[in-house]
Each structure stands twice: as C-alpha cells, then as structure tokens.
C-alpha cells in the first residue's frame, strides 16, 4: 500500500466515527496515537542504553501493554476500549507528576497530553484505527524512515485542515533556507513559532551528515530549539523530533511573544534563527507592550521579526519568510524594523517567491529575508524565483520542489545582475544608501506580469490597507515638500515619484479594490471558507446522486437527450482542497447545457412588441440582463427558433464574442428566445444563485478562458462547458453561501 493510501485508509476509518468533525480533529486523533507508538519504540532504545530505565508511563498504560492486538480475543475494543482511553489513559497522562529534575524526554508525555483530545465515540473503529497504525513496524532504520514519510504525508494533509494549514511550511522552502544558512554541528537552530517543526527537521537532516562520533551525536541531540503556541502543532513537533532521533527535544508549548524582548540575556540568544511567522494575525495590547514603542505592531509577523533581532547572537545569522506587505509597508513598526535590518544588522539577500508556493493554503506572495548580526548592511541583493517551465502555478498535486531553487542556488554562489526577457531585473544589488533614499521600500525585482492570484478576503483587505497607507504617506510627504519650497527652503530630499504619479497610483488602488474584494469573496465561497459546514447538511455525493437520478428519469421520458459520459476528474486538475462533505464534479454532471439560436440570415430583430422576446449577448451582463432596450422576434421567423427557449429559472453563460458573462434570466424574460452567442444551464436540485456566483468566480472564469477557442471569433463550445470542474456543496450550504455573498456584495456594489 502506498503511503498516501495508508494515510487515506486511517482517515477513512475516522470518517465513520460521529465524534470526529473535520480533518483537523482527524489529524489530532491519529497524532496522539502515533506519538504513543513512537514513544514506546523510543523507550525500547532507552531500555538498552540505560541501566534500570523506568518509564514515566504506568506499566498498564504503556502502548505495548494495551494497544497491541495479539489476535487472542483479549485486546480491548468497543465500549471497554473507550472507557479505558477516556477514563484511565487520558486522565493519567494529563496529570503525570512532573518535577524540576524530571528529564525532558519523560516530561514530554505530560506536556503533549495536556491539550490533546480523544474525539472518537466508536470503540470498534478506535480499535480498527489502532490496529492499522500498529501495522507500521519500527524494528529497522528503513522502517523508521518509512514512518517518517508517512508522517510527512500527514503533515501535508494539514493544508486541508482549515486554519491548521497556517503552521505547515513546504519542505522545499525549509530545505532551501537551511541549505543557504548552512548550520554547523554545535550551533543551536531556533524557531519561535515552530509549528510542526519543519525548519527544525530540515536542520536535523542537514546536521545528520556531519555526525562522526558518539560525542557528535550528543551535540546533535541538543541542536534545535522551538516554541509553539497551539497545542496540535506542538504535539506534532514533539512527535516529529522523536521520529528524527531527538530523545530530549527542546520544544516548548507557549507564546514566544509573552516576555519583554529587552530582558533576554546573552545565554538566551541563538547563533541561527529561522522562521515562517504567522502573518495576518493580531496580538493583545499586553503582548505589544513587551516591545519597544517604535516596534509595536498590530501585525504578528512584525513582532516576530523584532523578536528575532533581539534574540540573535552577535555573529549569528537568520532567515525569515514574510509577505509582500512587509517589503513596501510604511507603518511605524515595519519602517523601524526595516531600518534596523539595514542600519544595525546586515540584511544581505531577499529572495522573492512565486505567489502559489503556499497553495492551496494561501496565494499571498511571500519573500525570504536573509540577514546576520556581523556588521551593518552595505548592499542588499534581490533575486526573483520564477515559476518553472511547464507550471502555471504550484498546487497540492504539483508542489514546489527543492530542484526549483537550483538556479537561485547557483546564482547565490556567483552573484550577478540578471534581466529577464522584458528588460526587468530578475536579480540586482542595491546599496544601503539607495534603500535609505527609498525610505526603506524593499519592493524591488518583483514579478512584472503574473497571473491573477486571488487572495483571501482578509488578505485582500490587508494588502489594500498597506498599499493605501504606503502611497498616502508618500503623497503627504510630497505635499509637505511643496509647502517647504513655498516657504523658501531648499530640500535635498526628492521623491522618486511626483504627486501626479502617486495620486494616479492611489486612484488605481481605490478603483481596483471593489473588484479585488469581490473576487476574493467569490473564491472563498467556492472553497467553503465563507460559510459554516453543518453535520445536518448531508453530503454533496447524495445531492449528485439525486441530480443523476433526475437526469435519468428525464432521459427515459425523452424530455432530454443523453449526453456522452464525461471523463473522471484527475488529481492534477484539483487546485485546492474543499470541505469533506463537498464533491468535485464536472459542470455537465449537474446541469443540462442548451445552446442558443441565431436569427436566420436575411431576417432582423424588431423593437416592435411581439409575443417573443429575444435576449442578445449585448443585453447579458455579469449577474443581470439589461431590459431597457428589449428586442423581439418577428412572428414570421419564430417557428425556426422556437425550440431554443430560455426561462426565468435558467442561468446563462455567453459563449461567443464576449465570453463568460454569467447571470440569471429575470422573470420578465420568461419564455424568451436565446441569442446564438449564449448557452443556458438547465438544472434541478441546485440553487441557481449559487451556480451563478460559482461561475463568476476567478477559478471558473480562468477555466472558461482556457477552454475558449480563439481561431477567428472566440468561441466556447458546449462540450467544453460540460468539462469545467466545480466544487459542489450540499444544497443547504449553497443557500447559506448565497445569503452570505448577497449580504457582503451589497456593501461593495452600487
């Protein structure tokens, strides 16, 4: 069985249990079970290495004494297993006695279980899950490595666990950063928001090659330090460290920002710090007060960068992943931090990453800042990592790989200015003085032409606020310059821009924001991130069956024609995760598509009222049909197009000339004829407003564009419309999505 199938099989076992709701709880459930199994295997090693080793876990609660099924009918299962786990195992492990001299490798058990949860309610399924995990052997090094791969598969599945995805950094990125930082045995690598331990395991994998002696192994065991605020990733990080041979992992459960950063002693600082801090979050005023006034920020990532600066040893080096907003941000804390990085530390390299590196979790564009505490910056190099040939974007099935950094690694060791085919800089150095003259705006060597990337609504708002504030401050400074000149003062400082250009850029930001936030809302809606999933909704698979049964009935009654079967959806076609009770379908699976009919050659529409209204593509806008200039079909040609009728229950999509406009036919056009340049979608068991919004989303619109033939007049064929893939929610959730979108869009649209 493949590793992916193994993980899928244990997830499927838990899907049958009513006590577990969603991927995040499934991951937590399987993780504490894996932890106990791995810990038991580690105790076997400690039994051999230490005289008179005594486990901190009571003998009857050790994995080997209750979890292993010897197929003799004596293993706990059903209600007996549930009672044991809920009333004995968990309460005992949560309250294990921890003293000041308790070794970390023993104290870990109680620390891990402090916030762990047992969700399952079916003891038979719990036994089945435990048995499945017990199939993994840990007797040889190869088997341990295999479990490591299983563990990585579990970590990757965090990306589909909603907010849990915020603590998963792609392995290619952590490996690249560690490769450039080059940690040495004897150095401690720290991560103050370590999540599941991705950076720390990349570090361990690099240091493993440097181990030559038993003493080296002891040093290796003390080479990482991590803090994680959230209980689930903390549990995962501890298990990850044990899996990588760290008997006493220095991973702590807590908030790194809870202490005044000016109080750290030299002994509490580190030679190497690597981080992907959470961004988009906020901290309380009590947390902000732990920072100097000029570094207090409403953005969590800013506070972590400040923490890195204060906890980096003299001579130490660091790398941090940050969003674009930090590069051009001009609010007090961002500006102060960038000034520190250039004038007090040595910010030497900024690597710009493609927008989809963190897909499907987020499309926000990120960057890697490399700096050290050896001197002040003299020049800062920028390098843009472009999308590999053959890739439009990274996805869950096509993630970024370390090999995609190969050109950057080669450039790193042989730095030079590089321009792309359009004449824009792909790599270039700027002096510290040039950066200071830009008021520490680091938005350089960016992506000149990117595919549209849809951010989440909150990211869109944050991006707007940062860009607006940035330009507004520039404009304010330029106005102040004019005022000073009018007073007769000579100014040495001159902006790189003039007021006209800055005002134009600001006007564009204001003009673009409504469409950007609308696109964000529609994208969030089709990903299931704008509405709540309720157990009472049922599953989209049941809805799909109802639709298919209805279609079969209509075909049997000869009311519609049977369409050719559509190909299954391949994993490579799926760009993002959806809620577990949704289902990916092709549009042709859930609707019947009927084409329009053009007026016969030699005849014309009329504005004289007849019994037959005609909707032109020119009348079809996104979301509505214009009715201020109604056209009609003359009676003498009606018979030739009477089989092409559109009703007020139909959704339309324009498919020639202007492609992809979507809307619902209003009541006054019920029974109208279609234009030749639009198709109608006939459906049952679907909310027509949900379908309209889904088809208006950037995800569907991109598919429509890709499926449009552009030879001669652009055309979107019916068979291509049927192939479009779309995430299908249960009907009850469709209705909630529509209500939420209508409420939000009413605030945006006039």
N, C-alpha and C positions, 0 to 999 in steps of 0.2 A: 504494500500500500504506500502511495506517495505521501510525503509529509503534509502537503495541502489536504489530501483526502483524510489523513489521520486527524488533523485538527478539525476538519469539517465533520467527521464522524462523532467526535466528542461534543462538538457544538450541537449537532442534531439530537444527541441524547438529551441534552438540556432543553432543547426546544419543546420537548414533550412534557416538561415539568411546569405546572401552573405557578410555581413560586418564583420563577425567573422571568424577568421582563427586560428584554433587550440585550445587545451584545456586551455592554459594559458589565452587567451583572454576570453574564456567562463567563467573561474573561476573569472576573474576580473569583468566581466559583472554582474554575479549573486551576487558577493560580495558587490558591492556598493548598489545594490537593497536590499539585506538582511540588510546591515548596516542601511539604511534609515528606514526600517521596525522596526528593533530592537531599533533604537534611538527613534522612535516615541513611542514605548512601554515604554521605559525608561522615556520619557517626561510625560507620564501619571502618573508615580510614583512621579516624581518631582512636578507635579501639586498638588498632595495630600500632599506632605511633606513640600512644601514651600508656604508661602503666596505670592500672586501676582507673580507667576512664569511667566516669559516672555521668549519665545523661541527665540533663535538667528536666526532661520529659518523664513523668512517671511511667514505669515499665509497661503497664497495661495500655498506655496511650501512645506508645511508640508505633510508628507505621507498621513495622514488621509483625506486631502482635495483634492488630485488629483489621488492617486494610487488605492484607494478602489473602486471597481466596484459594485455599488448598483443595477445592473441589471435593471436600469430605462432608458437605452439608452443615458444617459448623460455623461458617463465616456469617457475620452479622448482615442482615438485609431487611428490607421492609421497615415496619414501624420500630423494630428493635435497633436497627442501624440509625434511624433518625433520632431516636431517644438517646442513644449513646453519643452521637455527634453533637446534638443540641444541648443536652443536659449534663454531659460529662466532659467531652473533649474540648469544646469551645470555652466553657466557663473556666476550666482548669488552666488551659494555655493562656487565656487572657489575664489570669491572676497569678502566674508563676512568680515565686519570690525572687526579686532582683535586688542584689546588694551592691555596695560600692565596688567590691572586689570580684563580682561575677564577671567571668570572661565574656567579651563581646560575642563570641561565637555561640555562647549559651543564652545570653540576654536577648539575642536576636529573636528567638522564638516568641517571647512575650511581647516584644516590640512589634513584631509582624502581626500578631493576632489581636493587638489592642483594637484595631479598627477593621479587622477582617469580618466578613459576614458569610453565613451559611444560608443560602436562599432556597435550596431545594425542599420540596414538600413530599416528594415521592421517593420512599426509601428503596424501592426496587430499581428505579432509574439511577439513584445515587450509587447503588452497588454496581450497576452496569457501567457508570462513568468511572468509578474507582478501578474496576477490573480492566477497562480499556486503557487507562493511564498506566496500570501495572504491567501491561504488555511491553512497555518500554523497558529494556534492560540497561543496567548501568555497570555491567561487570568488566567492560573493557573500555579503553580510551576511545575507540571508534564509536562505541555505543553512547558514550558521554557526548561526543561531538554530534552524533545524530540527534540526541536530545536538545543540544544547543540549536540545531537547525529547526527543530520543532518549536523551540522557544521563540526563535526569530519569527517563525510563521505566526505565532500567537501575537507577538508584538506588532507585526504588520497589520493584523486584523484590528488593532486598536483604532486604525484610521476610520473604521466603520462604526465606531462606538460613540458617535456624537462628540461631546466635549472631551471625551477621553483622548481623542486624537491630538490634543494640544501638547502632549508630552512625548510624542514619537517623532524623532528626527531621522530622516532617511539615512541608512547605513553609509551610502556613498559619500554623503556630506560629512559625517563624523570621521570616516576613514580619511578623506582628503585633508581635513583640518589637522588631524593628528599627524598625518604624513608630512605636512608643512611645518608643524610646531616641533616635530622631532623630539619627543620626550626621552629622557635618558634614565636608565635604572638608577634609583636613588632620589629622583625627583618625585614629588607628590603632585598629581594632577587633580585639580579641584573643579567641581561643578556645583554651583549653589542653587540650581533648580534642575536637578539631575534627571527627573522623570524616571524612566525605566532603566537608566544607566547606559544609554547609547554611547555617549562620549567616553565613559569610563571603560566600557568593554572594548571599544576601538583602541584605547590606550593600552589595555592589557594585552590585546592581540599583538600590538607593536612591541611591547616590552618583553613578551614571551621569547622572542628571538634573541634577546640579549642575555638570557639566563645561562650561566655556565657552571655554577657551583651551587651547593646547598645553601650557602650564605646569600647568594643572589636570589634564591627562592624566598628566603625570609624577607629580604628587601622588597621583592616583588609583591609580597602579601600586604605590604603597607604603602603601596604606590598610588592609591586612589582615595579621594575624599569627596563625599557627596551629601547634599541636603535636599530633601523633597518634602513639599508641604502636603500633598494629597496622599491619602492612605493607599489607594490602589497602585499607583506607580511606585510608591515606596516599597510595597510588598514585592512588586515585580523586580525592582532594582536589587533588593536583597537576594532574591532567588537567582537573579542573573549573576551576581557576584559569586555566590556559592557554586554555580554551574561553571564559572571560569576559574575555580580553584582558589578563591579568596576565602580562607577559613574565618577570618575576623574582619569582615567588611566595615570600613568606616563610613557607613551610610546612615544618616540621621533623619528622623522624622520631625520636621518643624519648618518654620518660616525664616529664611535667611535674612529677612529684612527687619526682624524684630529688635535688633540691637543697634545702638548708635555706632555708625561706621567709624567715627573718630576714636573709639575706645579700643580698637583692635591692636594687640601688641605684635611685635615683630615675629614672635613664635607662632602667631595665628595667621601668618601670611604664607603665600604659596609661590613656588617657582613657576608653575604653569596653571593657568585658568582657562578653561574652555566652556562655552555656554551657548545655549539657544534659549534665552529667557522668554517667559510667556509675554506676549505683547497683546495690546488691546484691553488689558485688564486695568483695574484701579486698586489703590490701597487706601486705607483709612488715614485720617489726619495724624493719628498717633504713630503710624508707621512712617509717614512723611517727615515727622518731626525728628526721626533718627538720622536725618541727613542735613548737611549744611544748607542754609536758606537758599543759596543760588542753585542747588541741585535738587530741590524738592519738586517733584513732578507728579502729574496726575496719571502718567503712563508708567506701568510696572516695569517695562523693559528699560526705561531710563534709569530707574532706581537700581536695577541690577548692574548696569554699566558703571554707575558710581561705586557700587559695592566692589566690583572687580578692580577698579582703580585703587581703592583703598586697601584691598587685601592682596595685591600683587607685590611680591618681594622686589627689592632693588635688584635689578639684573634679570628679573623674571619676564616671561612672555605670555601673551594671551591672544585668544581669538573669540569673537562673538558674532552670532548671527542676528542681524537686525533688519527691520523692514525699511523700505524706501523713505518713509516719513522721517526717519532719524537723519537721513542724509541732508534733506533740504529744510528740515524743521528749524524754526527760529524762535520758538517759545523759550523762555528763560533758561530752563534746565537743559534742553537739547543744545542750545548755543553754548552754555557754560561747559557742558561735557565735551563737546567737540573742540572747544578752545583748549581745555585741559589735555585732551588726547594729542593735540598738535604742539602746544607750548610747554607742557610739563612732562609728557611722555613722548614716545616715538611711534606715532601712528604711521606705519610704513607701507601698508598694502590694503587695498579694498577690492575684493572680488565680487563682481555683480553677477547674480544668479538669475536664470530664466524664471518667469513667473510661475510655472507649473511644477517646480521642484517638489513642493509640498502637496501636490494633488494626490488624492481627491480632497484632502482636508481643507486646503485653502489655496486660492490663486494669488494671494498677495505676493508682491515681488520682494525678494529678500537679498541681503548682501552679507559678506563676511568681512569683518574688520580685524586686521592683524596689527597688534601693537606690542611694544615692550617698554620696560622701565630701565632703559640703559642711558638715554640721552633725550634731548628734545628733537622733534621731527625736523628733518632737513628737506626731504621731499616725500611725497605720497604717490605711490604708483596705483593706477586703476587698471583693472583687466575685466573685460566682459566675456563671460562664458556663454557662447551662443548655443542654440538648440542643435543637436546632432543632425547630420543629413538623414532624411527619411522620417524625421519626427516633426509633427506639428506641435505637439505638447507632450509632456510626461503624464502618465496615468498610473492607476493601480496595477494594470497588466503590463505597462511599459514604463517602469520607474527609472529614475536617473541611476546610472551605474558609475563606479569609480573610473572606468575607462573614459567616460565622457569628460573627465577632468584632465585627460592626458595632455592636450595642447596647452592647458594652463600650467601644468606641472613643468613642461618643457620650457615655457616662457619664464616661469618663476626663476629658473636657474640661469636664464640667459635673457635678461630683461631688455626690452626694446620697444619703441613706439610702433604700433600697428594701426593701419587704417583699413576699413572694410571697403567693399566694392562701391559703396555710396559716398565714400570720402569722409565718413565719420570715424572718430577714433574708437578703436576696439581696445587699445592699450596705450596709456600715456602717463608720464610723470608730471606732477605739478609741485612747485616749490612751496614751502610752508608760507612764504610771503604772499604768493599768489592765492593760496587758500584763505589767508587772513584778509586779503583785499576783497575776496568774495563774501566776506562776513561769515566764513567757515561753512559756506554752502558746498557740500560734497557730492552734489548730484552731477557727476561727470562720467563720460564714457558709457552713457546709458544705451538703451535699446531704441534705435531711431524709428523702427517700424515693427510693431508687434501685432499679432492677432489680438483681437479684443479679449481681455481677460475680465471675467465678471467677479467682482469681489462680493463678500457677504454684505448685507445692508449696513452692519456696524462698521466694517472696514471701509465701505464707500463713504460713510459719514465722516469717519476719522480722516480719511485721505482728503476729503473736501475741506475739512476744518484746517488741516495742516497746510494745504496749498493756499487756501484763502488767507490764513494768518500770515504766511510767508510773504505773499505778494502785497498784502495790506501794509505790512511793516516796511517793505521796500518803497511803496508809494508814499507812505508817511515820511520816510527819510528824505525822499526826493522833494517833497513839498517843503520840508524844513530847509533843504539846501537852497531852494529858490528864495525862501524867506531870509536866510542869512546873506545871500548875494544881494538882495534888495537893501539890506542894512549896510551894504558896502564891504562885507567881509570876503576875503579870498579863501576859497576852500581848496585844500589839497586833495581831499577825497572826491572821487567822482564815481557814480554808479556805473556798472557795466551796461545799464539799460537806461532808457529815458522814460519820462512819465507816460508818453503816448503808448509805448510798447507795454509797460507794466499795466496800464489801465486796460489795454486790449486783452492781455493775458487774464487779468482778473475778470473781465466781462465774459471771456470764454468759459472760465471755470463756473461762473454763475449760470451761464446758458446751458452748459453740459450737465450740470448736477441733476436736474429733474429726470433726464433720460437715464443717467447712470444709476440713480437710486431705484428707478422703476425696473431697470434690467436686473439689478441686484435682488429686488423683491420677487420678481418672476422666477429667477434662478433658484432662490432659496425655497420658493414654493414647490418647484418640481423636484427638489432634493429632499423634501419632507422636513425642512428646517424652519418653516414658517408656521407650522401647525402641530398640535399635540397628537400623538398616536395613542388611541384608546383601545383596550382589550375588547370592548364591545363592538368595535368597528368590523371585526372579522378580518378576512384576508382577501387581497386582490385576486388571488388564484380562484376563489369561489366566484367573484364577480366575473372573471374572464370566462369561466365555465357557463355562467348564465348567459353571457353575451353570445358565446359559441352555440349554445342550445337554441337561443332565439334566432340566430342566423340559419341554423339547420332547419328550423321549422319554416322560416320564410322561403328557403330554397325548395323545401318539399312542397310548399303551397304554390311554387312557381311565381312568387312575388318578386324575388330577386334571383340573379344568376350566381352560380357557384364560382368563386374566384380560384385561380391556381394557388396551391399551398405556398406559404411564404417560408423562406429559409430560417432555420433557428438562429437565435442571436448568439454570436460568438463572444467570448470574454474580451477580446480586443476591441469590440465595439462599445463596451460599457465604460464610460469615462469617470463615473463617480458612484459612490455607494448610496443606497436608498434604504428606508426603513424595512425591517424584515417582513412586515405584512403587506408590503407593496410588491409589484412584479414588473419586470421589464417586458414590454410587448412591442410588436410592430404595429404601426397605426392601422394597417389593413386588417389586423386581428380583431380590432374593437369597433371599427366603423365600416360602412359601405361607401365607396367613393364613386360619385357620378359626375361625369363631365358636363360642360356647358354646350351650347349650340349657337353657332354664329348665324346671323341673318343671311338668307340666301343672296348670292350675288345679284345685283340689279335691284334689290329692294332696300328700303331705308326705314329706320325707326321714325316715329312721329311723336310730336308733343301733344297731339290731339288725343284726348282720353278715349281709350277703348277698354275692353274687359281684361286686357292682358298687359300688365306692367312688365318692363324689361329692365334688369339691373346691369349697368355697364361696369367694366373694371374701373373706369374713372370715378364711378359713384362709390366704389368699395374702398374704404379707408381701414386702418387698423382699428378694429373694435366697433365700427359703426358703418352704416350705409347712409350716404348723403341723400336726402329726399327733397331738396329744394329745386331740383330740375328733373322731374320724373319723365321718363320716356316710355312709350307704349309700342306694342307690336300690332301692326295693322291686321285687321281680321282676315284679309285675303292670304296672309302667309302664316297665320297661326298654326294651321294644320301640319305644316312642315317641321315645327319645333315643339309641338305640344307634349312630346314625351320627355322634355327636359325642363321639369318644373322644380322650382326651389320654394320651400315653405319656411314659415317663421320658426320652425323647430330645428332648422339646419344651420350648421357652421359652414362658412365659405372660406376658400383659400384661392387667391389669384395665382394663375399658373402660366401666364404668357404675358410678354411685355413687362409689366411691373409684377415681379414675383414675390409671393409670400405674405401679402396682406391678408389678415385674418379677421373675421368678425362673425356676428350672428345676424341673421336676417330679421329685421324688425317686423312687428305684426302687420303694419300697413302694406308690406310687400308679400304677404302670404299668398302662395299660388302664382308668384311671378315666374317669368322665364329667366333662365340663366344666360349670361353672356358667354361667348365662345371662349373667353380667356379666364374662366374660373371653374373650379370644381366644388361640389358640395359634399359634405360628410354627413351621412345618414346614420343615426346610432340610436340604440336603446340602452337603458341601464347605465347611462353616463350623465353627468351634469354638464350641460352644453357650455356653461360659462367657464367651468374648469378646463374643458377642452380648448376653448378659445385662449385662455391665459397660457396654457401649456404650449400651444402652437406659437404664441407671441414671444416665448422665452428665447433667449440667445442660443440656448442649446438646440432647440428645434429649428430656429432660423438659420443657424450655421449648417445644419443638415440639409435644409431646403436649398441653400446656396450651393452646397457641394453636389447636390443631385440635379441641379439645373443645367440643361444642355445649352451651350452658348454659340452654336453654329447658326448663323442667321439670327432670327428673332429668338431671344431667350425663351425656353420652354421647360416646364416641369411636368413630366409625364405622369399619368395616373399610377402606372406600375411603380414608379419611383416614390410617389407619395406613400403608397402602401408599405414600402420598405423602411420608412422612417421609424426609428426606435423611440419609445416614450415610456417614462416610468408611470405605472398605473397604481394609484392609491385606491383603497376601498371607497365606496360611494359616500359613506358618511363623512369621511375625511375630505373628499372632494368638496363637499358642501362647506366644511369649515375653512378650507383653503380659499374658496371663493369669497366667503364673508370677510375673511381677514384681508384679502387683497383689495376688495372693494372699499373697505374702511381706510386702508393705508393709501391707496391710489387716489382717493378723494382728496387727500391732503396735498397731492402732487399736481394733479391735472386740473385745469380750469374747465 
